[in-house]
Amino acid sequence: MAAVASTGRWGGRSTSGVCTVKNDLNTDLPLFLAHSLELEQDAAQRLREFADTMRHHRQQALAALFDELATYSDLHAQEVAAI
């Protein structure tokens, strides 16, 4: 996850410029699952962007790999959402 200054997307505050989580992900299951779901969705989106870039550069094997990895992230997101 990218560093977020001041207030992070999960409500954390940091003086170091890195997002921290106010609540403990180890003890707050709903927060942990929400965080996991968003990470998987972001990963799938980024992997598809990489795949498109590889297609643009005529790197079909790498594009296929990134597409496959995005599919795994989609599956992980579905698993998390089902919990």
Helices and strands as residue ranges (DSSP letters): E 6-7, E 13-14, H 29-56, H 60-81
